[in-house]
Amino acid sequence: MTITLDELRRDIDRVDEVLVRLLNERARCVCEVGRLKKASGIDIYQPDREKEVLKHVREVAHEGPLGPEAIGRLFERIIDEARRLERRVVHGEMEGELEPESLKSEI
């Protein structure tokens, strides 16, 4: 039996839903990192950590068809958004939005 275009699109939609949940799980972790950085007086921008993350995901990328450069570009964007989110936390723009109970994984 041949898989149809509609079936493949449904598969993609399911994967997209998982990706969104995982990105939000990552974002919850980022918010906690932002709170810890704020409490400790640590700068939001940590270039060495960002390089470490990019190196790691590029290494993992060898397991799939996107490849290291494509994954690197995607994660550069994810890191940009994470930094933006951390700034919101540090500047008090996220107060009450993420209570500890909501940090639990929904996956």
N, C-alpha and C positions, 0 to 999 in steps of 0.2 A: 504494500500500500504506500502510495506517495503522499508525503506531507503537503498540505496546501498552504498557500500564502496566508490565509486567515489564521490557520493554526500556528504558523511561525510568528505572526504578529501578536497573537495571544501569548505565546511564549515570551516574546520580547516585553510585552506589557507586564507580565508576571516578574520578569527579571528587573524591570524598571521599578516596580513597587518595592522589591527587596533592596535595590540600590538606594532608593529614597529613605527607607527605614534605616539602612546602615549609615547613610550620610547624616541622618538626624541623630543616630546613636553617637557618631563621631563628634557631631556638634555639641551634644550634651557633655561629652568629655572635654571638649575645647572650652566650654563655659566654666567648668570646674578648674581647668588649667588657668584660665583668666582670673578666677577668684583667688587662686593660690598665688599667682604672680602679683596681683594687686596687694594681697596681704603681706607678701614678702618684699615688695618694692622692686620686683624684677621687671625688666623691659619686656614689652610684648614681642617685639621683633627679635628673634633668636636665629640669626642666619646659619649658624652651625647646625642647629636642630633641623632646620628646613632642608639643608643639604643632606643630612642624614636620612630624613624621610624620603626625599627624592631618590637617593641612592638605593634605599631599600625597595621602594616600589618599582624602580627600573629593573632591579634584579629579579623580582617576582614576575615582572612582565614577560620574561623569557618563556614563561609557561603558556602563553596564549598568542593569538593572532595580532593583537594590537601592537605589540612591540614596545621596547623601552622608551623610545622618543615620544610616541603617542601617549603612553601612560604618564610619562613625565609632564607633558603639557596639561593633561587632565588634572594631575595632582598639583601643579603650579596654581591652577585656578581654585582648587579645593583649599589649598593653603592660603591663598589670598582671601577667600571668604572666611576661613577660620580666624585669620588675623583681624579681619573686620569685626567678627563676632566677639573676639577677645577685647577689642577696643570698647565695644558697647558694654561689656561686663565691667571692665575697669572704670569706665566713666559713669557707671551706675544706671545705664539705660535698660538693663535687663532685670532690675530688682523685682522679685516676685514671679518672674516669668517661668523660671525653672526651679521648682522646689526639689529637695532631695528625693522625694518619692517618685518624681517624674524622670529621674535619672536611670531608673531600672530599664533594662532592655525589653523591647517588645518583640524581639525576633524569636 
